């Protein structure tokens, strides 16, 4: 697959009219755990989450949503916490997958 075929956190998905090709609406994809927007949940995402939890650097916007794994409503979450750190480590270590359906 080329880069345009990969859906990552932040990818804009456009729904277009079959009649005239006009854009009907646009959505921004969120892959829970993919906080660095590469489409892969891996050790790099663990580092980003850890840096946020330790207040070294802060996630924001759609990356904050992707990192708020443990939140009941990630769209309304304003922080990443230690539970999110555990969830992402369990995904990367193949112990338990992150639920992507919200």
matplotlib code that plots the C-alpha trace (Angstrom):
import matplotlib.pyplot as plt

x = [0.0, 1.2, 1.0, -2.4, -3.9, -2.9, -5.5, -3.8, -5.0, -5.8, -6.5, -9.4, -12.0, -14.2, -17.7, -18.5, -21.7, -22.1, -24.0, -21.6, -18.5, -19.1, -17.9, -20.9, -19.0, -15.5, -14.4, -11.1, -10.0, -8.9, -6.9, -6.9, -3.2, -1.8, -0.7, 2.1, -0.1, 1.8, -1.0, 0.9, 0.5, 4.1, 6.9, 7.0, 3.4, 4.3, 7.0, 4.6, 2.1, 4.8, 6.0, 2.5, 1.8, 5.2, 4.3, 7.5, 5.4, 1.6, -0.5, -3.2, -6.2, -6.8, -3.7, -5.1, -8.2, -6.2, -4.3, -7.3, -7.7, -9.2, -11.7, -15.4, -15.7, -12.3, -13.8, -14.4, -11.2, -8.7, -5.9, -3.9, -3.3, -1.4, -4.2, -3.8, -0.1, -1.0, -3.5, -1.0, 1.8, -0.7, -1.5, 2.2, 3.1, 0.2, -1.4, -4.7, -5.8, -7.2, -10.9, -11.2, -15.1, -16.5]
y = [0.0, 3.5, 6.2, 7.5, 4.0, 4.0, 5.4, 7.0, 9.1, 12.5, 11.1, 13.1, 10.8, 12.6, 11.4, 12.6, 12.8, 10.1, 12.6, 15.5, 14.6, 17.4, 16.8, 15.9, 15.7, 15.0, 12.9, 12.7, 9.2, 8.2, 5.1, 4.7, 4.3, 5.8, 9.1, 9.9, 9.5, 6.8, 4.2, 1.8, 1.3, 0.7, 1.6, 5.2, 5.7, 4.4, 7.1, 9.8, 8.6, 8.4, 11.9, 13.2, 11.4, 12.6, 16.1, 16.4, 17.2, 17.3, 15.7, 17.9, 17.8, 14.6, 13.0, 13.6, 11.8, 8.9, 8.7, 8.8, 5.1, 4.5, 7.3, 6.5, 9.4, 10.2, 13.0, 14.9, 13.8, 16.5, 14.3, 11.1, 9.2, 6.1, 3.8, 4.9, 4.1, 0.5, 0.0, 1.0, -1.2, -4.2, -3.6, -3.3, -6.4, -8.3, -9.0, -7.3, -5.3, -1.7, -1.5, 0.6, 0.7, 3.6]
z = [0.0, -0.7, 1.9, 0.6, 1.3, 5.0, 7.5, 10.5, 13.4, 11.8, 8.3, 6.7, 5.2, 2.7, 1.7, -1.7, -3.7, -6.4, -8.5, -8.8, -6.7, -4.2, -0.7, 1.6, 4.8, 6.2, 9.2, 10.9, 11.8, 15.3, 15.8, 19.6, 20.7, 17.4, 19.0, 16.5, 13.4, 11.6, 11.6, 13.8, 17.5, 18.7, 21.1, 19.7, 20.8, 24.3, 24.5, 23.5, 26.1, 28.8, 28.0, 28.4, 31.7, 33.1, 31.9, 29.7, 26.6, 26.1, 23.5, 22.0, 19.6, 17.9, 19.3, 22.8, 21.7, 20.4, 23.6, 26.0, 25.7, 29.1, 29.0, 28.6, 26.2, 24.6, 22.6, 25.8, 27.6, 28.4, 29.6, 29.2, 32.4, 33.7, 32.7, 29.1, 29.4, 30.6, 27.8, 25.1, 26.6, 26.7, 23.0, 21.9, 24.0, 22.4, 25.8, 25.0, 22.0, 22.4, 21.7, 18.5, 18.5, 20.5]

ax = plt.figure().add_subplot(projection="3d")
ax.plot(x, y, z, "-o")
ax.set_aspect("equal")
plt.show()
